[in-house]
Amino acid sequence: MRYLATLALMGLSAAALAKEDIEFVAEHLPEVAMDNRFATLPIWDGGGEAADSQYELQGAFSSSTSGDLSIAGPLLGLSWQRALNSKNRLGLMAFYDSLQLRTDHDSRQLQTLFAPQTPIARPIDADFTNLDGTATDVGGGLFWSHCEEQGFLGAHSLVAGLMWQRVELRDYRLDYQITSGPQAGMRGQIDFDTHYDHFSPFVGIEVPRWVGEWAFSPHALLAYPIPRRGFQGHITGPDFDISGNTESAGEGKHFGDPSVTLGLTLTYLPAHFCVDLGTFASQALLESRIHRGIERNLLLSFSWTH
C-alpha cells in the first residue's frame, strides 16, 4: 500500500513538473483566441441560396483555460458579399472580439525568455495572482469565393482572401511570489501588455449538402498571420525593471501561428440561421494539441444571413 502511495505521489509530482511556465501559457492564450476567430470568419455561404447582394451577421462565444488562467468573451463579425457572375462573389468582412483575461490564483513556473538577464534564477516555482486584463482582436479584409455545382467533390465553394488584424493586450499583468529556492518569498509583477499587427492571407473550402429544409456544410480554412512576432514581456522585482521580447533576446519569433480550422455548419434554410457544430467539436479537440498547455477550449458560433 505504501508502495502504491509512493507511485501516486511520484505521478502527481511529474504532472506538476509538466505544467507549462507562465510565459509559455501567456502567449498561447491569445493565440488560441486568434484561432477561434479564424474558425468563425463570416465568409461561408452555409448552403443557403445566395442573393446578388448578401449580408451576414456572425456571433460567437470563446472561452479557453490553462490551470486557473482564462481568456473568454464574445466574438462579433459582419460581412457583405456581391455576385460578380453566376460562380464568383466578392466580399468584405470585419470583426471585433472583446475578451477578458482572468485569474485569482495560479501556480506554475516563472520564466522570462523575453528577458534572459534577471536577478531571478529561472525557471522557478511561483504563485500568480490578480490578473484582470483584456484582449481585443479587431480587423477586417477582402475575400473572393468561387462556387462549382459539379466536380469530384460535387457542389463546393473555394474561398481566398486577405485580412488585417490587431491583437491588443491590456493590463495583462500578474503579481508573482516565488515559492521555492533561496529566493522564496520574493514578490514582483510580470506583464505582457502590447499589441501585435498581422496581415493574414487565408484559403478555404466548403462542401454543402442538403436534406429537406436543412443544409450541412463541412468547411476547412488555412490562415497564415504575417509576420510572426517576438513575444513581448516586462518584469519587475526588488531593484529591477526589465522589458524585452523573445526575438531581440535570441529566442525566436513565436506570436502569430499558422492556423488550420475545421467546421461543419448546420443551416435552417427558411430562417437563414446557421450554427457551426463542427468548430465546437474541432476547436475543443485540436487546440489543446496545437497549443500545448491549453486545457479547455470552448467555441460556440452562429450566424444569420440576409
N, C-alpha and C positions, 0 to 999 in steps of 0.2 A: 504493500500500500504506500509505504514511504517512497519507494522507487517510482511509482506512478505519479505521486505528487511532485517529485523532483522533475520528472519529464514534463509535467504540465507547466511547472514554473519556468523551465527552460524554453518551452514553446511560447509562453507569454512574453518572456524576455526577448526572444527572437522577433516576435511580432512587433514589439515596441521599437526595436532597433531598425526594423524595416520601414517604419513610418518616415515619410518624406520630410525634408527640412523646410523651414518656413519660407525661404526664398524660392525654392522649387515650386511649392504649392501656391505661393502668392502670384507667381507667373501663370500657372495653369488655370487658376480660377477664371480670370478674364478671357483666357484663350478658349476655354470651353464655352463661355458665353458668346464669343465670336462664332464658334462652330454652330451653336444653336441658331444664331442669326442666319448664317449661310443656309442652314437646313430649312429655314422658313421664309426665304425671299419671296416676295409676291410676284412671281414670274410664270407660274404654271396655269394652264387652262383648266385643269381638273376634269377634263372630259366634257365640259359644257359646250353648247353651241355658241361659238364666238360671234359677236356682233362686229360691225365695221369699226365701231369705237367702243371700248370697254374699260370700265374701272374695276379695280379690285381693292378691297379693304381687308387687311390681314391683322390678326391679333394673336398673341401667344403669351404664355407664362413660362418662365425659365427658372429653375432652381437647382443649384449644384452645391455639393458639400464635400469637405475633406476634414475628418475629425469634427471639431466644433466650429470650423470656419465655413462660411456660406456666402454665396452670391445669388441673389434672387430678385425677380421683378418682372414687369410687363414688357413685351416687345410689340411695337406698333409699326405697320407698314402700309404703303399705298402705292398703287401702280396704275398706269394708263397705257393702253395698247391701241394701236390703229392698224387696220389692214392695209397693206401695200398692194396685194393682189390675193388670189384665192389660196395661196400657200404661204405667203410671207407676211409677218407682222413686225412692227417696230414699237418698242415700249420704253417708257420712263418709269423709274421707281425710286422711292425714298423710304427711309425708315428712321425710327427713333426708339432706342431701347434704354430704359431707365432702371438700373439695378442697384440694389443695396448690398454692401459688404458688411458682414457682421461676425462678431464672436464676443462672448463674455469671458471665456477661458479656454485655452487650448495649450496642450503640452507637446512639444516636439523639439528637434534640434535647431539651434540658431546657426545660420550660415549666411555669409555675405560674399559670394563670388564677385559681386559688383565692387567690393572694397576689400582687396586681399590683405591690406595692411591695417589691422586694427589691434588695440591692446588686448583683445579677447582671443583666447585660444579657441579656434573653431574647427569643425562643428562641435557644439556643446549643448547639453540639455538645458531647456529654458521653458518657462511659462509665459504665455502671451495673453494679454487681456485688453479690453476696452477698444475694440475695433468698431467704428461706426462711420463707414465711408460710403462712397458712391462710385459706380462705374457706368459711364454713359457711352453708348455706341450709336453714333449718328452717321448717316451717309446717304448716298443715292447713286444712281447710274442709269445707263442706257443698255437696252438689250434687244436682241433680234430673235425671232422664233420662226422656224420653218416646219410646216405640217405636211405629212405624207399620209395618204389613205391606204397605201399598199406597201409592198416590200416584204422582206423576210420576217420583219417584226410585226407586220400588219400596220394598222394605224399607229402613228407615233409622231412626236414633235421633238425637234432639236432646238436647243436654246444656247445662245452665246451672248456675252456682254462684258461690260467693264463698269466697276463701281469704285467710288471713293468712300473711305470710311475713316472716322476718328474715334479711337477708344480713349476716353479721358477718365483717369483715376484720380479721385479727390478724397482727401482725408483717409487714404489707405494706410492708416497709421496704427501701430500696435505698441503698447507698453510691454517690455520684457523684463524678466527677472531670471538670472542664471541659477540653476538648481543643483549643479554638481561641480566638482573640482575645486581648486583653490580660489576661484572667483565666485563661488556660490554666494548668492545674495546681491550681486551687482545688478543694478537697475538701469534702464535707459529706454529709448524709443527707437523703433525701426519703421520706416515708411517707404512706400513705393509710389508716391504721388508723381504723376507725369501724364503726358498724352502721347499716343502713337498714331501716326497717319499712314495709311496704306492705300495704294491703288490695287484693286483685286480683279484680275480677269477671271471669268468663270465660263464653264461649258456644262451642258446637262442634256438629259434625255428623259422624255415622259412617254409612257406607253398606255394610253387609256383603253378601257374595255367597259362595255355597257350591259346592264341587266335591268330591264324594265326602266323604272324612273331613277335608277342609281348608276353612277359611274365609279369605276375603280381604276386608279391611275398610279401605278408604280413610277417612281422617278428617282434619278440619281444626279448629283451635282458635284463637280470638282471646282474648287475656288483656290486661288493662289495669291495670298497677300504679298505685295511688293512695296518696299523692300522689307526684309526681316530686320529687326532692330535688336540692339543690345538691351537687356532688361535693366531698368533704372532703379536705383535704391539709395537710401540715405539712413545712416545710423548714428545715434548719439549715445553718450555714456559719460561717466565721470571723466572730465577733462579731455573729451574728444568729440568731434563732429565731422563726419566723413560722408561724402557723396560720391557716386560713380555709377558706371554701367558695365555690364559684362563684356561688351565689345571693347571698350577702352582698356579694361583690365586684362584683356587677352583670353577671356573665357568664352568668346563667340557671340554670335547673334542668335537669340533664342525666341524673341517675341514676334508672333505672326506666323503661325504654322499653316502649311498647305492643308486643305480640308476636303475630305470626301464624305458626303452625306447621302443617306438613302431615305426615301419616304414612300408612303402609299396613301394617297388622298382618296377619301370616300366623299362623293358629292351627291347630294339630293338635288336632282336636276330642276324640279319645279320651283324650288326656293333659291337656286343658285348658291347653296350653302355647302361649304366644304370643311371636313375635319381630317387632319393628317394623322392617321393612326400609325403610319409607318415610322415617322420621325419620333413618335412617342416611344416605340419599341427600339428602334435602331440607336437613337441617341442615348437611351438608358443602358443598352448593352455595350456599345462601342466606346463611348468616351472614357470609361474607366480603364480601358486598354490602350487607347490612343494617348491619353494624358494621365500618366501614372500618378497616383496619389489622390485622384478624384474617386470618391467612394460612391456617390449617388448623383445622377443627373436626370432631372425631370423636365420634360418639354411638352406642353400642351398647345397645339396650334390649330387655328380655324380661320376661315376667310369667307368673304361674300363678294360676289361679282354682280355688276350691273352694266 
